[in-house]
Amino acid sequence: MIKTYDAVVVGGGPAGATAAHELARRGRSVLLLDRAGRIKPCGGAIPPRLIRDFGIPDHLLCARITSARMVAPSSRSVDMPIERGFVGMVDRDSFDEWLRERAAHSGAERMIGQFQSVARDADGVAVVAFRCGKSVERVRAKTIIGADGARSSVALQCVKGAARIRHVFAYHEIVRTPREGFDRSRCDVYYQGRLSPDFYGWVFPHGDTASVGSGSARKGFSLRKSVGALRDVAGLAQADTLRREGAPIPMKPLRRWDNGRDVLLAGDAAGVVAPASGEGIYYAMEGGRLAAEAADVFLLTGDVRVLRSARRRFMRAHGRVFWILGVMQWFWYSSDTRRERFVSICADPDVQRLTWESYMNKALTHKDPLAHARIFIKDVAHLLGLVSA
């Protein structure tokens, strides 16, 4: 006899921990399975909407960002101040653990282990095998939520089309910040081809530490050398290095998140990282919540069609933003000439205001149509080269 759970959640990052928390607080029996010692490379930015929607306490915020500095290939910089409010910064080491502990306090059972496979019992119920130490354990699962990252083993085994997902690779170093001469309330974003030919480099403050990183899908491009060069430029070459982390990041949502039976994906496993910005924490947690709600209804009704509602609801809310950001990345990140013009556009007050309003609230802002019209005209002018960069 092996134990049966209403849900086995594979992966304890923001998506998996949120899904486990949501299901457990609804009274479902949940096993949260996570690997030990895994920390994803991440700038750690969380917008106000995430803080509100998911009840994130102040003590997890290691910094409050009130401006961003965009740096062009020519090294010219443009500052984008946040007029009202701030963007919170978290360290994924402590943030993810807090989310997992919250799930446990809600009733989820935590276990450290490495997912192996999904099989079927005689009655058709899924049997999840995972390595725990030197032994392989098995549990039964009425539903499975795969939240085990961009190269999700759950997705590859269970969901059609998962193998075709494309990735960008991210690498960062957590360094100790200098006591003087370092602005702990500003994020720096470097749009320079030498630091990333198709993405960007970043320096994101975390209080006494900072995340210094870069990403690229270009094969053969050395992210370690890129980050080393970025540390030189940012004046952090001599800073103590506390951690080094790298991982693949998905480039677009999968076309399908479920297997039509009892498996559902969330977070990086589903491909929900925003193009252009690479932001993933909010979308992972939102995807985890939607996956939990779909799984809960499925457990109640047995209707497998509800599993598809998680992707449908997510794309209805965020699909347009993802499409726009994807076009932006494809066009503006394609050459240093275009990057230079992109940074120039960021100096525009209308662009700054609408960008921050959309980012902070995770939705395209529709108010002030005249501002949108002005931005459109300025974009066209930059595209046609009618204004200088």
SVG drawing of the C-alpha trace seen along z (x, -y; Angstrom):
<svg xmlns="http://www.w3.org/2000/svg" viewBox="-18 -64 57 67">
<polyline fill="none" stroke="black" stroke-width="0.4" points="0.0,0.0 1.3,-3.4 -0.1,-6.8 -2.6,-8.6 -2.6,-12.4 -5.1,-14.6 -2.2,-16.4 1.5,-15.9 3.3,-19.2 6.7,-18.7 9.0,-21.7 9.1,-24.1 9.8,-27.4 7.2,-30.2 4.8,-28.4 4.9,-25.0 4.9,-26.5 1.9,-28.7 0.0,-25.9 0.6,-23.7 -0.4,-26.5 -3.6,-27.2 -4.6,-23.5 -3.8,-22.8 -5.8,-25.7 -8.7,-24.3 -8.4,-21.1 -6.7,-19.0 -4.0,-16.5 -0.9,-17.8 2.7,-16.5 5.2,-19.2 8.3,-17.6 11.4,-19.7 15.1,-19.2 17.5,-20.3 19.9,-23.2 18.3,-24.6 18.3,-28.4 17.3,-29.9 19.3,-32.7 17.0,-35.7 17.1,-39.5 14.5,-39.1 12.1,-41.9 8.5,-41.6 5.9,-44.3 3.4,-45.8 0.6,-43.6 2.4,-40.5 3.0,-41.8 -0.8,-42.6 -2.2,-39.5 -0.1,-37.0 0.4,-38.6 4.1,-39.0 5.4,-40.4 7.7,-43.3 10.5,-41.4 11.1,-39.5 11.9,-42.7 15.6,-43.2 15.4,-46.4 12.8,-48.9 13.6,-50.1 12.5,-53.6 14.2,-54.0 15.8,-52.1 18.8,-53.2 18.9,-52.1 22.4,-52.0 22.8,-52.2 25.7,-50.6 27.3,-54.1 27.2,-54.0 24.7,-56.9 22.2,-56.3 18.6,-57.2 17.0,-57.2 13.4,-56.1 12.1,-57.1 9.0,-55.6 6.7,-58.5 4.7,-56.7 5.5,-53.5 8.4,-51.0 9.4,-47.7 10.3,-45.1 13.5,-43.0 13.8,-39.6 16.6,-37.0 15.3,-33.8 17.0,-31.7 14.9,-33.1 11.9,-34.0 11.3,-30.5 11.8,-28.9 9.2,-31.2 6.7,-30.2 7.4,-26.5 7.0,-26.9 3.7,-28.8 2.5,-25.9 3.5,-23.5 1.7,-25.6 -1.4,-25.4 -1.2,-21.6 1.0,-20.6 3.5,-17.8 7.0,-18.7 9.5,-16.2 13.0,-16.5 13.4,-14.4 14.2,-14.2 11.2,-13.4 11.8,-10.2 8.7,-9.2 4.9,-8.8 3.3,-5.4 -0.2,-4.1 -1.8,-1.9 -4.3,0.8 -7.1,-1.6 -5.6,-4.2 -4.4,-6.6 -1.0,-8.1 2.0,-6.7 4.8,-9.3 8.3,-7.8 11.0,-10.0 14.5,-9.5 14.9,-10.3 18.5,-9.7 19.6,-6.4 16.1,-4.9 13.2,-5.4 9.9,-6.2 6.4,-6.1 3.1,-7.8 -0.3,-7.9 -1.6,-11.2 -5.1,-12.1 -3.5,-15.1 0.1,-16.2 1.2,-19.8 4.6,-20.0 6.4,-23.1 9.9,-21.7 11.5,-24.4 12.2,-25.2 13.4,-21.7 10.6,-20.1 10.8,-16.3 7.1,-16.2 6.4,-18.2 8.7,-16.1 7.2,-12.8 3.5,-13.8 2.6,-16.8 2.6,-16.7 4.8,-19.4 6.8,-20.2 10.1,-19.2 9.8,-22.0 10.1,-24.8 12.9,-27.3 15.1,-28.8 17.4,-31.7 20.2,-30.9 20.6,-33.1 23.6,-33.4 24.2,-35.7 26.5,-36.2 25.4,-37.3 28.0,-39.8 28.4,-41.8 27.7,-45.5 30.2,-48.2 29.3,-50.3 29.7,-53.5 29.1,-54.6 26.5,-52.0 22.8,-53.1 20.7,-50.4 17.4,-51.9 18.1,-51.7 18.2,-48.8 20.7,-49.1 19.9,-47.5 22.6,-47.3 21.4,-47.1 24.8,-46.4 25.6,-43.7 28.9,-42.8 27.1,-42.0 24.2,-40.1 23.6,-39.9 19.9,-39.2 18.9,-40.1 20.4,-42.4 22.7,-42.5 21.5,-43.6 22.7,-44.9 19.8,-44.5 20.3,-45.6 19.4,-43.2 20.3,-45.3 23.7,-44.2 24.1,-42.1 23.3,-42.5 22.5,-40.2 24.8,-40.8 23.7,-38.8 23.1,-38.4 21.2,-36.1 21.4,-34.9 20.1,-32.3 23.2,-32.6 25.2,-29.4 28.8,-29.9 28.3,-33.2 30.0,-33.2 27.7,-34.4 30.5,-34.1 32.7,-36.4 29.8,-38.8 29.0,-39.0 32.7,-39.6 32.8,-42.5 29.5,-43.8 31.1,-43.7 34.0,-45.8 31.7,-48.4 29.5,-48.5 32.5,-48.9 31.8,-45.5 34.9,-43.6 36.5,-43.5 33.2,-42.7 33.1,-39.4 31.2,-36.7 28.7,-34.8 26.9,-32.6 27.0,-31.7 23.9,-30.3 22.8,-29.5 19.7,-28.0 17.6,-27.9 14.7,-30.3 11.7,-29.6 11.1,-32.1 7.3,-31.7 4.4,-29.8 3.8,-26.3 0.7,-25.8 -0.6,-23.2 -0.2,-22.9 -2.1,-19.7 -2.1,-16.0 -5.9,-15.8 -6.0,-13.5 -4.5,-14.5 -1.3,-16.5 -1.0,-20.3 2.1,-22.5 2.9,-25.9 5.7,-28.4 8.8,-27.9 7.6,-24.4 4.6,-26.1 6.9,-28.7 5.5,-31.7 8.4,-34.1 7.8,-37.5 9.8,-38.2 12.0,-41.3 12.1,-41.7 12.6,-38.1 10.3,-38.6 9.0,-35.4 8.1,-35.5 4.7,-37.2 3.7,-35.1 4.9,-31.9 2.9,-32.5 -0.2,-33.6 0.2,-30.4 0.5,-28.3 -2.6,-29.8 -4.6,-29.2 -3.2,-25.6 -4.4,-25.0 -7.8,-26.3 -8.2,-24.2 -6.9,-21.1 -9.4,-21.7 -12.3,-21.9 -11.1,-18.8 -10.9,-16.9 -14.4,-18.0 -16.0,-17.2 -13.7,-14.7 -14.1,-16.8 -10.7,-16.8 -11.6,-19.8 -11.2,-22.2 -7.5,-21.5 -7.2,-23.6 -8.8,-26.6 -5.5,-27.4 -3.8,-28.3 -6.9,-29.9 -7.3,-32.2 -3.6,-33.1 -3.4,-33.9 -6.6,-35.9 -5.1,-38.1 -1.5,-38.3 -1.2,-36.9 -1.4,-40.4 1.4,-41.7 3.6,-38.7 3.0,-39.2 3.9,-42.9 7.0,-42.2 8.0,-39.5 7.8,-41.9 9.8,-44.4 12.6,-41.9 12.7,-40.7 13.1,-44.2 14.8,-46.4 17.4,-43.8 18.5,-42.8 21.4,-45.3 23.3,-47.9 21.9,-50.6 18.4,-49.6 19.3,-49.3 20.6,-52.8 17.3,-54.1 15.4,-51.9 17.2,-53.6 16.5,-57.0 12.7,-56.2 13.0,-55.3 13.8,-59.0 10.3,-60.0 8.0,-60.9 5.0,-59.2 6.9,-56.0 8.2,-56.1 4.8,-56.7 2.9,-54.1 5.7,-51.5 5.7,-51.7 1.9,-51.8 1.7,-48.6 4.5,-46.9 3.4,-47.7 -0.1,-46.5 0.7,-43.6 -1.8,-44.9 -1.7,-47.2 -2.9,-50.6 -5.7,-51.9 -6.2,-55.4 -4.7,-58.5 -5.2,-57.6 -3.3,-60.8 -0.2,-59.5 -0.5,-56.2 -0.8,-58.2 2.2,-60.3 4.3,-57.2 3.2,-55.6 4.2,-58.6 7.6,-58.8 8.2,-55.0 7.6,-55.4 9.9,-58.4 12.7,-56.3 12.0,-53.4 12.4,-55.5 15.4,-57.3 13.7,-60.7 15.1,-61.5 18.6,-61.1 19.4,-58.3"/>
</svg>
